[in-house]
Amino acid sequence: MVSVSADDVRDAINVTDAEVPDAKVLKMIKRAEVTLELEISKEIEYANCTDAEKEFITVLAAIYAICYLTGGATVGLNFSVGDQNVNVLDKVPPLDVLQTELQRILTGIKGVYLGQA
C-alpha cells in the first residue's frame, strides 16, 4: 500500500509549495479521495491506498490545483515583476491530458472493483 503526498500532486503539475501550499493540497487530496470513494462505492484512505488509487487521487488533486492556480479559469496565472514576465502555469501539463489520464485510471479501477463483486 502507498500514500499520496502534497509533493506527489505538485510534482504532477511541476509547481512548488510556494505556489500551492501543503494545506491547500491536502484539502484537494481529501476531496479527490472522497470523489473516488463515491465513484467506486468503497472506502479509500489516501494515506494507505493501492497504486491505482494513489494515481487517481494524485491526478484529480492536480486538476484541482490547476483550478486553484487559475482561479477556475482556463487561462494561466501571469504577472510581471519589473521587466520579468512570469507565467506560473508554464510547466503545467495541458488540462485535457490530465483529464484523459484520470478517466483511464478510473476505468481501470472500476474494472478491478467490479471484478471483485
N, C-alpha and C positions, 0 to 999 in steps of 0.2 A: 504494500500500500504506500501511497505517496501523499504529499501535501502541496497545496497551492500557496505560493507566497506572493507578496506585493511585487517583489523583484521579477517573478515569473511573468506577471502581467505587464509590467513596464518593459521588460526585455522583448516581449512580443511586438511592441509597437515602437521600440527604440526611444523611449523617453526616460527622464531622470526622476528621482524622488523630489527634486525641486519643482518640477513641472506638475507632477501628480503625487501628492504626499501619501505616506503609508495609510493614514486614517481614511482618506478618500478611497484608496484602492481596496482596503479591507472591506469597506461597505459594498463596493462593487463586486467583490468576490462573494460576499454573503448573498447579494441579490442574484448573482449567477447560480449559486448553489441552490437557492430556492426555486429558481426557474427550472433547473434540471430536475429537481425533485417533482415538480408539477408535471413536467413532460413525461417522466418515466414512472410516476406513481411509486417512488421508492425514496426512503430517507437517505440523504447523502451527507457526508461530513467532509468539507473541503480540506480539513487537516488530516484526513485518513480516508483516501479515496483511491480508485483504480487509476491507471494511466489515462484511459479514455475519458473518465470523468474529470480528471485534472485538466486535460486538454480542452474539453468543452468549457469548463468554468474559466480557465485562463483566457480563451479566445472571447467569450462573451464579456468578461470583465474588461478586456482590452477594447472591445467595441464601446462599452460604457465609458471608458477612459477617453476615447476619441471624442465622444459626445461631450464629456466634461471639458476637454480642451477647446472644443469649437463652440461651446455654448449650445450644442444640439444642432448646429448648422453644418452644412457640408463644406463650408469654406474654412480655410486654415486660420490659425491664430497668428497674425502678423503684427509686428511692431518695429519701430525704429529707435535706435539709440545713437544719437549723433548721426554720422553718415553710414552706420551699420544697419542693414535690414535683417530682421530675424523672422523666420517662419518656424514656429515650434513643431509643426507637422511635416517638415521637410523629409524626415526619415521614416515617417509612419507608413505602413503598407496601405494600399487602397482598401477602402471600406468593403467594397464588393468582394475582394479576395478573402477578407476575414469572414464575411457572411457566408460565402460558399464553403469555406473550411468548417464553419460552425454547423452548417446543415449536413455536411458529410459526416462529421463526428457524431451528431445527434442520430442520424440514420443508423450508424454502426452500433451506438449504444442501445438504441431501441431494439435493434435486431437481437442483441445479446440478451436483453431482459425479456423479450417476447419468447425467445427460445427456451428460457428457463421456466416459463409459466406452465 
